[in-house]
Amino acid sequence: MAAKANVLATRTPIQEAIRTSLLKVGTDLQEQGKVHQALTPYLDLVASHGGTEQAAVAAERVLAISETLQAEGQYHVAMMVLARLERAYEGSLDAAADEV
């Protein structure tokens, strides 16, 4: 089932371009210090394009943002970020199951 979902997630050049663009937007925002704004494209990747390389990179970056927030003593915000990541990941599993 996971293999089929992975194939479906990577099937067209347009989808590849969308994933690449979303990752670039998130990266650019994060590099500009706009980490909260970077969460939106990263989480969109995880939710809508789970099982792809870009979604995996985006999830790693969300986790890194959460760790930075924890290190800065912003524990509540870090927990909210992790909860959003969890919801996005669960959404990607639901979407993959619907496609199979």
Rosetta constraint file for C-alpha pairs under 8 A:
AtomPair CA 1 CA 5 HARMONIC 6.32 0.50
AtomPair CA 1 CA 97 HARMONIC 7.96 0.50
AtomPair CA 1 CA 100 HARMONIC 6.87 0.50
AtomPair CA 2 CA 6 HARMONIC 6.11 0.50
AtomPair CA 2 CA 96 HARMONIC 7.86 0.50
AtomPair CA 3 CA 7 HARMONIC 6.30 0.50
AtomPair CA 4 CA 8 HARMONIC 6.19 0.50
AtomPair CA 4 CA 100 HARMONIC 7.01 0.50
AtomPair CA 5 CA 9 HARMONIC 6.06 0.50
AtomPair CA 5 CA 51 HARMONIC 7.35 0.50
AtomPair CA 5 CA 96 HARMONIC 5.33 0.50
AtomPair CA 5 CA 97 HARMONIC 7.68 0.50
AtomPair CA 5 CA 99 HARMONIC 7.03 0.50
AtomPair CA 5 CA 100 HARMONIC 6.77 0.50
AtomPair CA 6 CA 10 HARMONIC 6.46 0.50
AtomPair CA 6 CA 50 HARMONIC 7.89 0.50
AtomPair CA 6 CA 51 HARMONIC 5.36 0.50
AtomPair CA 6 CA 52 HARMONIC 6.79 0.50
AtomPair CA 7 CA 11 HARMONIC 6.10 0.50
AtomPair CA 8 CA 99 HARMONIC 7.80 0.50
AtomPair CA 9 CA 15 HARMONIC 7.91 0.50
AtomPair CA 9 CA 49 HARMONIC 6.00 0.50
AtomPair CA 9 CA 50 HARMONIC 7.22 0.50
AtomPair CA 9 CA 51 HARMONIC 6.90 0.50
AtomPair CA 9 CA 52 HARMONIC 6.74 0.50
AtomPair CA 10 CA 15 HARMONIC 6.82 0.50
AtomPair CA 10 CA 16 HARMONIC 6.65 0.50
AtomPair CA 10 CA 52 HARMONIC 6.97 0.50
AtomPair CA 11 CA 15 HARMONIC 7.23 0.50
AtomPair CA 12 CA 16 HARMONIC 6.46 0.50
AtomPair CA 13 CA 17 HARMONIC 6.18 0.50
AtomPair CA 14 CA 18 HARMONIC 6.18 0.50
AtomPair CA 15 CA 19 HARMONIC 6.17 0.50
AtomPair CA 16 CA 20 HARMONIC 6.14 0.50
AtomPair CA 17 CA 21 HARMONIC 6.03 0.50
AtomPair CA 18 CA 22 HARMONIC 6.08 0.50
AtomPair CA 19 CA 23 HARMONIC 6.20 0.50
AtomPair CA 19 CA 45 HARMONIC 6.67 0.50
AtomPair CA 19 CA 49 HARMONIC 7.36 0.50
AtomPair CA 19 CA 54 HARMONIC 6.32 0.50
AtomPair CA 19 CA 55 HARMONIC 7.94 0.50
AtomPair CA 20 CA 24 HARMONIC 6.18 0.50
AtomPair CA 20 CA 54 HARMONIC 6.94 0.50
AtomPair CA 21 CA 25 HARMONIC 6.14 0.50
AtomPair CA 22 CA 26 HARMONIC 6.26 0.50
AtomPair CA 22 CA 41 HARMONIC 5.38 0.50
AtomPair CA 22 CA 42 HARMONIC 7.09 0.50
AtomPair CA 22 CA 44 HARMONIC 7.93 0.50
AtomPair CA 22 CA 45 HARMONIC 6.89 0.50
AtomPair CA 23 CA 27 HARMONIC 6.05 0.50
AtomPair CA 23 CA 41 HARMONIC 6.76 0.50
AtomPair CA 23 CA 42 HARMONIC 6.54 0.50
AtomPair CA 23 CA 45 HARMONIC 7.52 0.50
AtomPair CA 23 CA 54 HARMONIC 6.56 0.50
AtomPair CA 23 CA 58 HARMONIC 6.82 0.50
AtomPair CA 24 CA 28 HARMONIC 5.97 0.50
AtomPair CA 25 CA 29 HARMONIC 6.15 0.50
AtomPair CA 25 CA 38 HARMONIC 7.32 0.50
AtomPair CA 25 CA 41 HARMONIC 6.78 0.50
AtomPair CA 26 CA 30 HARMONIC 6.06 0.50
AtomPair CA 26 CA 37 HARMONIC 7.72 0.50
AtomPair CA 26 CA 38 HARMONIC 4.41 0.50
AtomPair CA 26 CA 39 HARMONIC 6.94 0.50
AtomPair CA 26 CA 40 HARMONIC 7.55 0.50
AtomPair CA 26 CA 41 HARMONIC 5.43 0.50
AtomPair CA 26 CA 42 HARMONIC 5.91 0.50
AtomPair CA 27 CA 31 HARMONIC 6.05 0.50
AtomPair CA 27 CA 38 HARMONIC 7.01 0.50
AtomPair CA 28 CA 32 HARMONIC 6.25 0.50
AtomPair CA 28 CA 38 HARMONIC 7.94 0.50
AtomPair CA 29 CA 33 HARMONIC 6.47 0.50
AtomPair CA 29 CA 34 HARMONIC 5.08 0.50
AtomPair CA 29 CA 35 HARMONIC 6.51 0.50
AtomPair CA 29 CA 37 HARMONIC 6.60 0.50
AtomPair CA 29 CA 38 HARMONIC 5.21 0.50
AtomPair CA 30 CA 34 HARMONIC 5.17 0.50
AtomPair CA 30 CA 35 HARMONIC 4.79 0.50
AtomPair CA 30 CA 37 HARMONIC 7.79 0.50
AtomPair CA 30 CA 38 HARMONIC 5.53 0.50
AtomPair CA 34 CA 38 HARMONIC 6.25 0.50
AtomPair CA 35 CA 39 HARMONIC 6.53 0.50
AtomPair CA 35 CA 65 HARMONIC 7.07 0.50
AtomPair CA 36 CA 40 HARMONIC 7.74 0.50
AtomPair CA 38 CA 42 HARMONIC 6.42 0.50
AtomPair CA 39 CA 43 HARMONIC 5.80 0.50
AtomPair CA 39 CA 62 HARMONIC 6.65 0.50
AtomPair CA 40 CA 44 HARMONIC 6.05 0.50
AtomPair CA 41 CA 45 HARMONIC 6.19 0.50
AtomPair CA 42 CA 46 HARMONIC 6.50 0.50
AtomPair CA 42 CA 55 HARMONIC 7.41 0.50
AtomPair CA 42 CA 58 HARMONIC 4.81 0.50
AtomPair CA 42 CA 59 HARMONIC 6.88 0.50
AtomPair CA 42 CA 61 HARMONIC 7.66 0.50
AtomPair CA 42 CA 62 HARMONIC 6.95 0.50
AtomPair CA 43 CA 47 HARMONIC 6.07 0.50
AtomPair CA 43 CA 58 HARMONIC 7.12 0.50
AtomPair CA 43 CA 59 HARMONIC 7.37 0.50
AtomPair CA 43 CA 62 HARMONIC 7.74 0.50
AtomPair CA 43 CA 84 HARMONIC 7.60 0.50
AtomPair CA 43 CA 85 HARMONIC 6.40 0.50
AtomPair CA 43 CA 88 HARMONIC 6.09 0.50
AtomPair CA 44 CA 48 HARMONIC 5.75 0.50
AtomPair CA 44 CA 49 HARMONIC 7.63 0.50
AtomPair CA 44 CA 88 HARMONIC 7.37 0.50
AtomPair CA 45 CA 49 HARMONIC 5.10 0.50
AtomPair CA 45 CA 50 HARMONIC 6.82 0.50
AtomPair CA 45 CA 54 HARMONIC 7.02 0.50
AtomPair CA 45 CA 55 HARMONIC 5.02 0.50
AtomPair CA 45 CA 58 HARMONIC 6.70 0.50
AtomPair CA 46 CA 50 HARMONIC 5.00 0.50
AtomPair CA 46 CA 55 HARMONIC 4.70 0.50
AtomPair CA 46 CA 56 HARMONIC 7.25 0.50
AtomPair CA 46 CA 58 HARMONIC 6.72 0.50
AtomPair CA 46 CA 59 HARMONIC 6.43 0.50
AtomPair CA 46 CA 85 HARMONIC 7.74 0.50
AtomPair CA 46 CA 88 HARMONIC 5.85 0.50
AtomPair CA 46 CA 89 HARMONIC 5.87 0.50
AtomPair CA 46 CA 92 HARMONIC 6.65 0.50
AtomPair CA 47 CA 87 HARMONIC 7.98 0.50
AtomPair CA 47 CA 88 HARMONIC 4.34 0.50
AtomPair CA 47 CA 89 HARMONIC 5.58 0.50
AtomPair CA 47 CA 90 HARMONIC 7.53 0.50
AtomPair CA 47 CA 91 HARMONIC 5.40 0.50
AtomPair CA 47 CA 92 HARMONIC 4.52 0.50
AtomPair CA 48 CA 91 HARMONIC 7.71 0.50
AtomPair CA 48 CA 92 HARMONIC 5.88 0.50
AtomPair CA 48 CA 95 HARMONIC 7.67 0.50
AtomPair CA 49 CA 54 HARMONIC 7.91 0.50
AtomPair CA 49 CA 55 HARMONIC 6.03 0.50
AtomPair CA 49 CA 92 HARMONIC 6.94 0.50
AtomPair CA 50 CA 55 HARMONIC 5.51 0.50
AtomPair CA 50 CA 56 HARMONIC 7.55 0.50
AtomPair CA 50 CA 89 HARMONIC 7.21 0.50
AtomPair CA 50 CA 92 HARMONIC 5.29 0.50
AtomPair CA 50 CA 93 HARMONIC 7.46 0.50
AtomPair CA 51 CA 55 HARMONIC 6.60 0.50
AtomPair CA 51 CA 56 HARMONIC 7.18 0.50
AtomPair CA 52 CA 56 HARMONIC 6.41 0.50
AtomPair CA 53 CA 57 HARMONIC 6.33 0.50
AtomPair CA 54 CA 58 HARMONIC 6.07 0.50
AtomPair CA 55 CA 59 HARMONIC 6.08 0.50
AtomPair CA 56 CA 60 HARMONIC 6.29 0.50
AtomPair CA 57 CA 61 HARMONIC 6.28 0.50
AtomPair CA 58 CA 62 HARMONIC 6.24 0.50
AtomPair CA 59 CA 63 HARMONIC 6.24 0.50
AtomPair CA 59 CA 85 HARMONIC 7.31 0.50
AtomPair CA 60 CA 64 HARMONIC 6.21 0.50
AtomPair CA 61 CA 65 HARMONIC 6.13 0.50
AtomPair CA 62 CA 66 HARMONIC 6.24 0.50
AtomPair CA 62 CA 81 HARMONIC 7.45 0.50
AtomPair CA 62 CA 82 HARMONIC 7.83 0.50
AtomPair CA 62 CA 85 HARMONIC 7.25 0.50
AtomPair CA 63 CA 67 HARMONIC 6.23 0.50
AtomPair CA 63 CA 82 HARMONIC 7.21 0.50
AtomPair CA 64 CA 68 HARMONIC 6.19 0.50
AtomPair CA 65 CA 69 HARMONIC 6.24 0.50
AtomPair CA 65 CA 78 HARMONIC 7.84 0.50
AtomPair CA 66 CA 70 HARMONIC 6.24 0.50
AtomPair CA 66 CA 77 HARMONIC 7.88 0.50
AtomPair CA 66 CA 78 HARMONIC 4.64 0.50
AtomPair CA 66 CA 79 HARMONIC 7.43 0.50
AtomPair CA 66 CA 81 HARMONIC 6.21 0.50
AtomPair CA 66 CA 82 HARMONIC 6.75 0.50
AtomPair CA 67 CA 71 HARMONIC 6.19 0.50
AtomPair CA 67 CA 78 HARMONIC 7.11 0.50
AtomPair CA 68 CA 72 HARMONIC 6.25 0.50
AtomPair CA 69 CA 73 HARMONIC 6.39 0.50
AtomPair CA 69 CA 74 HARMONIC 5.08 0.50
AtomPair CA 69 CA 75 HARMONIC 6.63 0.50
AtomPair CA 69 CA 77 HARMONIC 7.01 0.50
AtomPair CA 69 CA 78 HARMONIC 5.46 0.50
AtomPair CA 70 CA 74 HARMONIC 5.26 0.50
AtomPair CA 70 CA 75 HARMONIC 5.00 0.50
AtomPair CA 70 CA 78 HARMONIC 5.87 0.50
AtomPair CA 74 CA 78 HARMONIC 6.20 0.50
AtomPair CA 75 CA 79 HARMONIC 6.13 0.50
AtomPair CA 76 CA 80 HARMONIC 6.32 0.50
AtomPair CA 77 CA 81 HARMONIC 6.25 0.50
AtomPair CA 78 CA 82 HARMONIC 6.30 0.50
AtomPair CA 79 CA 83 HARMONIC 6.16 0.50
AtomPair CA 80 CA 84 HARMONIC 6.23 0.50
AtomPair CA 81 CA 85 HARMONIC 6.26 0.50
AtomPair CA 82 CA 86 HARMONIC 6.16 0.50
AtomPair CA 83 CA 87 HARMONIC 6.26 0.50
AtomPair CA 84 CA 88 HARMONIC 6.14 0.50
AtomPair CA 85 CA 89 HARMONIC 6.09 0.50
AtomPair CA 86 CA 90 HARMONIC 6.13 0.50
AtomPair CA 87 CA 91 HARMONIC 6.07 0.50
AtomPair CA 88 CA 92 HARMONIC 6.33 0.50
AtomPair CA 89 CA 93 HARMONIC 6.47 0.50
AtomPair CA 90 CA 94 HARMONIC 6.31 0.50
AtomPair CA 91 CA 95 HARMONIC 6.15 0.50
AtomPair CA 92 CA 96 HARMONIC 6.11 0.50
AtomPair CA 93 CA 97 HARMONIC 6.16 0.50
AtomPair CA 94 CA 98 HARMONIC 6.27 0.50
AtomPair CA 95 CA 99 HARMONIC 6.38 0.50
AtomPair CA 96 CA 100 HARMONIC 6.45 0.50
